[in-house]
Amino acid sequence: MKKWLKWTILVLAVAALFHLATVAFLPRAIMAHVSKKALQLKNASVNRAIHQPPVSADEKTVVMPCPDLLYTLCVYDVGRGPLRIRTPSPGDTYFSIALYASNTDNFFVVNDRMLPKGGKEIILVGKGTPQPPSGNYALVEAPTTKGILLCRILITDEKRLDDARNIQRQITIAPFR
């Protein structure tokens, strides 16, 4: 076999392996790192909402945070059982909840325009988990057992920071029973 052909095959094989490693392992490593950092926050634990104060230059729990947003995080594990997520209806400000799988895929989003008055209840279950009884909630199946919930609330005016914090405190995450 010619020398250049061997080198071409070797380079293509290394490129394919590097590509596979990047696509398959890097997203999971990123989520593991973010989850670990989130769980180091004050009062943090798995399947519990972590209400963050307004972002400062010193704090960057969320990647590239916006100082005009309040963030609530939750490192979830539906392997422990389904979760009940309750959201308020924020009224006149932007609000969103996004769920991310362990490979960084965003698999569910709801924002203030989609929320009914009185808020929304979401039941998050693991893949293949038996369906809970029907009720007045959105049933969401997580593609991976572990992941992250990220909620964003827009602070439209510094004078309304207390209103935004009140909305933030209404976000609850608890085991579904």
JOURWO-V935973 format. One record per backbone hydrogen bond with DSSP energy under -0.5 kcal/mol. NH is the residue of the N-H (numbers start at 1). CO is the residue of the C=O. Records with the same first field share a line. If there is no record, write none. Layout:
NH: CO / CO
This chain:
6: 2
7: 3
8: 4
9: 5
10: 6
11: 7
12: 8
13: 9
14: 10
15: 11
16: 12
17: 13
18: 14
19: 15
20: 16
21: 17
22: 18
23: 19
24: 20
25: 21
26: 21 / 22
27: 22
29: 25
30: 26
31: 27
32: 28
33: 29
34: 30
35: 31
36: 32
37: 33
38: 34
39: 35
40: 36 / 37
41: 38
44: 41
47: 75
48: 45
50: 73
51: 49
52: 50 / 71
55: 69
60: 58
65: 62
69: 66
70: 153
72: 151
73: 50
74: 149
76: 74 / 147
78: 145
80: 77
81: 78
83: 124
84: 174
85: 83 / 122
86: 84 / 172
87: 120
90: 88
92: 90
96: 152
97: 110
98: 150
99: 108
100: 148
101: 105
102: 146
104: 101
107: 99 / 105
108: 99
110: 97
112: 95
114: 111
115: 111
119: 116
120: 87
122: 85
123: 138
124: 83 / 122
125: 123 / 140
127: 142
129: 126
137: 135
138: 121
139: 137
140: 123 / 138
142: 125 / 140
147: 76
148: 100
149: 74
150: 98
151: 72
152: 96
153: 70
154: 94
155: 68
156: 154
160: 157
161: 158
164: 160
165: 161
166: 162
167: 163
168: 164
169: 165
170: 166 / 167
171: 168
172: 86 / 170
174: 84
176: 82
177: 175
